[in-house]
Amino acid sequence: MNTYISEEEKLKHPYYKLMELRDDVLESELNTWSRLDLIEWLCWNDRNGVYRDEQSLQEFDNILSKEEAIEIITRQITEA
């Protein structure tokens, strides 16, 4: 099944809106999100990544901190 989302719909969706932000604006926005919201975005953006606590504990023996999640999101958005 091929799912298409229009540009108008993208602009309304918070995950897509986030991808349009840069620098201080992006960092400020990410700092308002909870750790779990950041992890949800990471899972949405990178389905093959290991971000959820259970998976992360099994794979790396630790969990993703809010600061690490912000760093990863920033890198994924700015390097896209």
A tleap script that builds the chain and sets N, CA, C and O, in Angstrom:
source leaprc.protein.ff14SB
mol = sequence {
  NMET ASN THR TYR ILE SER GLU GLU GLU LYS
  LEU LYS HIE PRO TYR TYR LYS LEU MET GLU
  LEU ARG ASP ASP VAL LEU GLU SER GLU LEU
  ASN THR TRP SER ARG LEU ASP LEU ILE GLU
  TRP LEU CYS TRP ASN ASP ARG ASN GLY VAL
  TYR ARG ASP GLU GLN SER LEU GLN GLU PHE
  ASP ASN ILE LEU SER LYS GLU GLU ALA ILE
  GLU ILE ILE THR ARG GLN ILE THR GLU CALA
}
set mol.1.N position { 0.842 -1.175 0.000 }
set mol.1.CA position { 0.000 0.000 0.000 }
set mol.1.C position { 0.887 1.237 0.000 }
set mol.1.O position { 1.769 1.375 0.847 }
set mol.2.N position { 0.656 2.118 -0.934 }
set mol.2.CA position { 1.441 3.333 -1.054 }
set mol.2.C position { 0.654 4.488 -0.445 }
set mol.2.O position { -0.409 4.848 -0.950 }
set mol.3.N position { 1.168 5.069 0.635 }
set mol.3.CA position { 0.484 6.162 1.306 }
set mol.3.C position { 1.128 7.467 0.903 }
set mol.3.O position { 2.339 7.643 1.032 }
set mol.4.N position { 0.307 8.382 0.413 }
set mol.4.CA position { 0.799 9.686 -0.012 }
set mol.4.C position { 0.227 10.750 0.903 }
set mol.4.O position { -0.966 10.743 1.209 }
set mol.5.N position { 1.073 11.659 1.336 }
set mol.5.CA position { 0.628 12.767 2.168 }
set mol.5.C position { 0.923 14.053 1.403 }
set mol.5.O position { 2.046 14.268 0.947 }
set mol.6.N position { -0.072 14.893 1.268 }
set mol.6.CA position { 0.077 16.131 0.503 }
set mol.6.C position { 0.946 17.128 1.263 }
set mol.6.O position { 1.143 17.003 2.472 }
set mol.7.N position { 1.455 18.105 0.549 }
set mol.7.CA position { 2.264 19.158 1.184 }
set mol.7.C position { 1.447 19.894 2.239 }
set mol.7.O position { 1.979 20.260 3.286 }
set mol.8.N position { 0.179 20.111 1.978 }
set mol.8.CA position { -0.691 20.795 2.933 }
set mol.8.C position { -0.836 19.978 4.219 }
set mol.8.O position { -0.781 20.523 5.321 }
set mol.9.N position { -1.021 18.670 4.063 }
set mol.9.CA position { -1.129 17.796 5.229 }
set mol.9.C position { 0.181 17.752 6.013 }
set mol.9.O position { 0.172 17.724 7.243 }
set mol.10.N position { 1.297 17.746 5.303 }
set mol.10.CA position { 2.599 17.749 5.967 }
set mol.10.C position { 2.767 18.974 6.850 }
set mol.10.O position { 3.286 18.880 7.963 }
set mol.11.N position { 2.331 20.113 6.356 }
set mol.11.CA position { 2.493 21.352 7.112 }
set mol.11.C position { 1.654 21.382 8.391 }
set mol.11.O position { 1.927 22.161 9.304 }
set mol.12.N position { 0.639 20.534 8.445 }
set mol.12.CA position { -0.214 20.458 9.631 }
set mol.12.C position { 0.302 19.439 10.651 }
set mol.12.O position { -0.023 19.529 11.835 }
set mol.13.N position { 1.081 18.499 10.212 }
set mol.13.CA position { 1.546 17.412 11.076 }
set mol.13.C position { 2.777 17.865 11.862 }
set mol.13.O position { 3.742 18.336 11.260 }
set mol.14.N position { 2.766 17.734 13.183 }
set mol.14.CA position { 3.901 18.226 13.983 }
set mol.14.C position { 5.238 17.562 13.645 }
set mol.14.O position { 6.283 18.200 13.769 }
set mol.15.N position { 5.226 16.305 13.226 }
set mol.15.CA position { 6.483 15.642 12.894 }
set mol.15.C position { 7.106 16.247 11.645 }
set mol.15.O position { 8.319 16.446 11.583 }
set mol.16.N position { 6.279 16.537 10.657 }
set mol.16.CA position { 6.785 17.166 9.439 }
set mol.16.C position { 7.174 18.622 9.690 }
set mol.16.O position { 8.178 19.103 9.164 }
set mol.17.N position { 6.373 19.317 10.497 }
set mol.17.CA position { 6.684 20.717 10.822 }
set mol.17.C position { 8.068 20.810 11.451 }
set mol.17.O position { 8.839 21.716 11.134 }
set mol.18.N position { 8.379 19.886 12.330 }
set mol.18.CA position { 9.667 19.878 13.008 }
set mol.18.C position { 10.807 19.815 12.001 }
set mol.18.O position { 11.850 20.436 12.203 }
set mol.19.N position { 10.618 19.080 10.936 }
set mol.19.CA position { 11.668 18.889 9.942 }
set mol.19.C position { 11.984 20.162 9.158 }
set mol.19.O position { 13.002 20.230 8.468 }
set mol.20.N position { 11.125 21.161 9.261 }
set mol.20.CA position { 11.355 22.436 8.587 }
set mol.20.C position { 12.159 23.413 9.445 }
set mol.20.O position { 12.607 24.448 8.952 }
set mol.21.N position { 12.342 23.090 10.714 }
set mol.21.CA position { 13.040 23.994 11.631 }
set mol.21.C position { 14.546 23.791 11.566 }
set mol.21.O position { 15.022 22.723 11.180 }
set mol.22.N position { 15.288 24.821 11.946 }
set mol.22.CA position { 16.753 24.752 11.960 }
set mol.22.C position { 17.312 25.521 13.157 }
set mol.22.O position { 16.644 26.375 13.740 }
set mol.23.N position { 18.538 25.197 13.500 }
set mol.23.CA position { 19.353 25.918 14.473 }
set mol.23.C position { 18.641 26.114 15.810 }
set mol.23.O position { 18.103 25.162 16.375 }
set mol.24.N position { 18.637 27.338 16.313 }
set mol.24.CA position { 18.095 27.635 17.643 }
set mol.24.C position { 16.598 27.359 17.731 }
set mol.24.O position { 16.100 26.949 18.779 }
set mol.25.N position { 15.890 27.581 16.643 }
set mol.25.CA position { 14.444 27.340 16.635 }
set mol.25.C position { 14.165 25.849 16.816 }
set mol.25.O position { 13.276 25.462 17.574 }
set mol.26.N position { 14.930 25.026 16.118 }
set mol.26.CA position { 14.796 23.576 16.247 }
set mol.26.C position { 15.139 23.137 17.665 }
set mol.26.O position { 14.389 22.376 18.277 }
set mol.27.N position { 16.248 23.601 18.184 }
set mol.27.CA position { 16.663 23.210 19.533 }
set mol.27.C position { 15.632 23.642 20.575 }
set mol.27.O position { 15.309 22.881 21.487 }
set mol.28.N position { 15.125 24.847 20.440 }
set mol.28.CA position { 14.109 25.339 21.385 }
set mol.28.C position { 12.857 24.467 21.345 }
set mol.28.O position { 12.302 24.113 22.385 }
set mol.29.N position { 12.422 24.126 20.143 }
set mol.29.CA position { 11.229 23.280 20.005 }
set mol.29.C position { 11.467 21.907 20.620 }
set mol.29.O position { 10.621 21.404 21.358 }
set mol.30.N position { 12.600 21.305 20.324 }
set mol.30.CA position { 12.894 19.968 20.860 }
set mol.30.C position { 12.961 19.967 22.377 }
set mol.30.O position { 12.566 18.989 23.012 }
set mol.31.N position { 13.446 21.028 22.956 }
set mol.31.CA position { 13.529 21.106 24.413 }
set mol.31.C position { 12.163 21.170 25.082 }
set mol.31.O position { 12.052 20.900 26.278 }
set mol.32.N position { 11.124 21.522 24.331 }
set mol.32.CA position { 9.775 21.540 24.913 }
set mol.32.C position { 9.133 20.157 24.871 }
set mol.32.O position { 8.141 19.918 25.560 }
set mol.33.N position { 9.682 19.245 24.075 }
set mol.33.CA position { 9.130 17.902 23.949 }
set mol.33.C position { 9.599 17.025 25.099 }
set mol.33.O position { 10.698 17.208 25.624 }
set mol.34.N position { 8.766 16.078 25.485 }
set mol.34.CA position { 9.170 15.106 26.500 }
set mol.34.C position { 10.129 14.096 25.868 }
set mol.34.O position { 10.211 13.982 24.645 }
set mol.35.N position { 10.840 13.379 26.703 }
set mol.35.CA position { 11.745 12.338 26.230 }
set mol.35.C position { 10.980 11.303 25.407 }
set mol.35.O position { 11.460 10.859 24.364 }
set mol.36.N position { 9.798 10.921 25.872 }
set mol.36.CA position { 9.004 9.924 25.157 }
set mol.36.C position { 8.518 10.451 23.807 }
set mol.36.O position { 8.462 9.696 22.836 }
set mol.37.N position { 8.166 11.736 23.734 }
set mol.37.CA position { 7.772 12.326 22.450 }
set mol.37.C position { 8.946 12.312 21.473 }
set mol.37.O position { 8.765 12.041 20.286 }
set mol.38.N position { 10.127 12.599 21.963 }
set mol.38.CA position { 11.325 12.571 21.120 }
set mol.38.C position { 11.569 11.160 20.590 }
set mol.38.O position { 11.894 10.978 19.416 }
set mol.39.N position { 11.412 10.176 21.452 }
set mol.39.CA position { 11.605 8.778 21.042 }
set mol.39.C position { 10.562 8.379 19.999 }
set mol.39.O position { 10.880 7.673 19.042 }
set mol.40.N position { 9.325 8.826 20.180 }
set mol.40.CA position { 8.282 8.532 19.201 }
set mol.40.C position { 8.641 9.122 17.842 }
set mol.40.O position { 8.463 8.467 16.816 }
set mol.41.N position { 9.146 10.355 17.827 }
set mol.41.CA position { 9.547 10.976 16.563 }
set mol.41.C position { 10.677 10.172 15.921 }
set mol.41.O position { 10.652 9.912 14.718 }
set mol.42.N position { 11.661 9.781 16.718 }
set mol.42.CA position { 12.786 9.001 16.188 }
set mol.42.C position { 12.303 7.689 15.579 }
set mol.42.O position { 12.766 7.304 14.506 }
set mol.43.N position { 11.386 7.001 16.240 }
set mol.43.CA position { 10.852 5.741 15.723 }
set mol.43.C position { 10.074 5.973 14.430 }
set mol.43.O position { 10.128 5.157 13.510 }
set mol.44.N position { 9.356 7.080 14.368 }
set mol.44.CA position { 8.608 7.428 13.162 }
set mol.44.C position { 9.556 7.742 12.007 }
set mol.44.O position { 9.319 7.316 10.877 }
set mol.45.N position { 10.610 8.471 12.280 }
set mol.45.CA position { 11.530 8.917 11.241 }
set mol.45.C position { 12.510 7.830 10.802 }
set mol.45.O position { 12.938 7.811 9.648 }
set mol.46.N position { 12.862 6.938 11.705 }
set mol.46.CA position { 13.864 5.898 11.416 }
set mol.46.C position { 13.367 4.571 11.988 }
set mol.46.O position { 13.690 4.205 13.118 }
set mol.47.N position { 12.593 3.878 11.204 }
set mol.47.CA position { 11.955 2.642 11.681 }
set mol.47.C position { 12.948 1.535 12.003 }
set mol.47.O position { 12.605 0.588 12.711 }
set mol.48.N position { 14.160 1.637 11.501 }
set mol.48.CA position { 15.164 0.608 11.776 }
set mol.48.C position { 16.042 0.948 12.977 }
set mol.48.O position { 16.893 0.148 13.368 }
set mol.49.N position { 15.849 2.104 13.555 }
set mol.49.CA position { 16.663 2.524 14.692 }
set mol.49.C position { 16.249 1.840 15.981 }
set mol.49.O position { 15.151 1.295 16.089 }
set mol.50.N position { 17.141 1.878 16.951 }
set mol.50.CA position { 16.876 1.306 18.269 }
set mol.50.C position { 16.761 2.478 19.244 }
set mol.50.O position { 17.766 3.040 19.678 }
set mol.51.N position { 15.519 2.835 19.581 }
set mol.51.CA position { 15.288 4.000 20.424 }
set mol.51.C position { 14.449 3.692 21.662 }
set mol.51.O position { 14.648 4.312 22.707 }
set mol.52.N position { 13.537 2.768 21.565 }
set mol.52.CA position { 12.669 2.453 22.711 }
set mol.52.C position { 13.486 1.791 23.815 }
set mol.52.O position { 14.455 1.078 23.558 }
set mol.53.N position { 13.067 2.047 25.046 }
set mol.53.CA position { 13.831 1.595 26.211 }
set mol.53.C position { 14.106 0.094 26.198 }
set mol.53.O position { 15.244 -0.325 26.410 }
set mol.54.N position { 13.091 -0.712 25.954 }
set mol.54.CA position { 13.267 -2.165 25.991 }
set mol.54.C position { 14.305 -2.626 24.968 }
set mol.54.O position { 15.194 -3.416 25.285 }
set mol.55.N position { 14.181 -2.124 23.740 }
set mol.55.CA position { 15.136 -2.494 22.694 }
set mol.55.C position { 16.535 -1.984 23.022 }
set mol.55.O position { 17.527 -2.693 22.851 }
set mol.56.N position { 16.595 -0.758 23.489 }
set mol.56.CA position { 17.874 -0.129 23.791 }
set mol.56.C position { 18.597 -0.854 24.927 }
set mol.56.O position { 19.816 -1.021 24.885 }
set mol.57.N position { 17.857 -1.276 25.923 }
set mol.57.CA position { 18.472 -2.028 27.024 }
set mol.57.C position { 19.030 -3.362 26.525 }
set mol.57.O position { 20.119 -3.775 26.925 }
set mol.58.N position { 18.285 -4.022 25.660 }
set mol.58.CA position { 18.744 -5.298 25.117 }
set mol.58.C position { 19.976 -5.116 24.232 }
set mol.58.O position { 20.927 -5.895 24.298 }
set mol.59.N position { 19.939 -4.080 23.410 }
set mol.59.CA position { 20.996 -3.872 22.423 }
set mol.59.C position { 22.241 -3.201 23.000 }
set mol.59.O position { 23.367 -3.606 22.711 }
set mol.60.N position { 22.025 -2.170 23.819 }
set mol.60.CA position { 23.148 -1.342 24.289 }
set mol.60.C position { 23.320 -1.309 25.801 }
set mol.60.O position { 24.267 -0.701 26.298 }
set mol.61.N position { 22.427 -1.946 26.535 }
set mol.61.CA position { 22.466 -1.979 27.998 }
set mol.61.C position { 22.297 -0.596 28.624 }
set mol.61.O position { 22.790 -0.344 29.723 }
set mol.62.N position { 21.606 0.290 27.929 }
set mol.62.CA position { 21.237 1.592 28.489 }
set mol.62.C position { 20.046 2.136 27.721 }
set mol.62.O position { 19.624 1.558 26.719 }
set mol.63.N position { 19.507 3.249 28.195 }
set mol.63.CA position { 18.387 3.863 27.501 }
set mol.63.C position { 18.813 5.221 26.957 }
set mol.63.O position { 19.782 5.823 27.419 }
set mol.64.N position { 18.079 5.674 25.984 }
set mol.64.CA position { 18.359 6.934 25.321 }
set mol.64.C position { 17.917 8.090 26.215 }
set mol.64.O position { 16.764 8.152 26.640 }
set mol.65.N position { 18.838 8.994 26.493 }
set mol.65.CA position { 18.490 10.170 27.298 }
set mol.65.C position { 17.813 11.215 26.424 }
set mol.65.O position { 17.881 11.148 25.196 }
set mol.66.N position { 17.168 12.166 27.051 }
set mol.66.CA position { 16.529 13.251 26.303 }
set mol.66.C position { 17.574 14.021 25.506 }
set mol.66.O position { 17.339 14.370 24.349 }
set mol.67.N position { 18.716 14.287 26.110 }
set mol.67.CA position { 19.782 15.040 25.443 }
set mol.67.C position { 20.299 14.293 24.215 }
set mol.67.O position { 20.521 14.893 23.164 }
set mol.68.N position { 20.489 12.974 24.356 }
set mol.68.CA position { 20.945 12.172 23.216 }
set mol.68.C position { 19.896 12.159 22.107 }
set mol.68.O position { 20.233 12.235 20.925 }
set mol.69.N position { 18.629 12.063 22.490 }
set mol.69.CA position { 17.552 12.056 21.500 }
set mol.69.C position { 17.541 13.373 20.726 }
set mol.69.O position { 17.367 13.375 19.507 }
set mol.70.N position { 17.723 14.484 21.424 }
set mol.70.CA position { 17.754 15.792 20.760 }
set mol.70.C position { 18.927 15.865 19.793 }
set mol.70.O position { 18.782 16.379 18.684 }
set mol.71.N position { 20.077 15.360 20.197 }
set mol.71.CA position { 21.250 15.363 19.318 }
set mol.71.C position { 20.994 14.539 18.059 }
set mol.71.O position { 21.343 14.959 16.956 }
set mol.72.N position { 20.390 13.374 18.224 }
set mol.72.CA position { 20.126 12.494 17.080 }
set mol.72.C position { 19.102 13.137 16.136 }
set mol.72.O position { 19.286 13.131 14.919 }
set mol.73.N position { 18.048 13.677 16.690 }
set mol.73.CA position { 17.018 14.324 15.860 }
set mol.73.C position { 17.614 15.489 15.098 }
set mol.73.O position { 17.372 15.641 13.901 }
set mol.74.N position { 18.388 16.311 15.782 }
set mol.74.CA position { 19.013 17.464 15.136 }
set mol.74.C position { 19.889 17.010 13.982 }
set mol.74.O position { 19.854 17.598 12.901 }
set mol.75.N position { 20.667 15.974 14.207 }
set mol.75.CA position { 21.543 15.450 13.149 }
set mol.75.C position { 20.715 14.891 12.000 }
set mol.75.O position { 21.031 15.145 10.837 }
set mol.76.N position { 19.662 14.138 12.299 }
set mol.76.CA position { 18.840 13.553 11.240 }
set mol.76.C position { 18.167 14.630 10.400 }
set mol.76.O position { 18.030 14.474 9.187 }
set mol.77.N position { 17.751 15.709 11.026 }
set mol.77.CA position { 17.064 16.777 10.296 }
set mol.77.C position { 18.047 17.622 9.503 }
set mol.77.O position { 17.782 17.935 8.342 }
set mol.78.N position { 19.161 17.996 10.089 }
set mol.78.CA position { 20.078 18.896 9.406 }
set mol.78.C position { 20.909 18.197 8.332 }
set mol.78.O position { 21.400 18.852 7.413 }
set mol.79.N position { 21.071 16.889 8.433 }
set mol.79.CA position { 21.852 16.155 7.430 }
set mol.79.C position { 20.970 15.549 6.356 }
set mol.79.O position { 21.476 14.888 5.449 }
set mol.80.N position { 19.674 15.757 6.434 }
set mol.80.CA position { 18.745 15.182 5.450 }
set mol.80.C position { 18.804 15.927 4.137 }
set mol.80.O position { 18.089 15.579 3.197 }
savepdb mol mol.pdb
quit
